[in-house]
């Protein structure tokens, strides 16, 4: 899953942009937190609370399947 999550984070503009969209404070490690998700995976709670992320995941999977 982490490879898919890494691709999803990049699709969403990278760790800094995603952290901004989630309103994580960059001075409190918000960007590093998102960067860590590239290895550990995006937490289910974050995806559940931000349905637009789940929508982008579905779109990414569809693109991979269709080729």
Buried (B, 14 or more C-beta within 10 A) or exposed (E): EEEBBBBBBBBBEBBBBBBBBBEBEEEEEBBEBBBEBBEEBBEEEBBEEBEEBBEBBEEBEEEEEEE
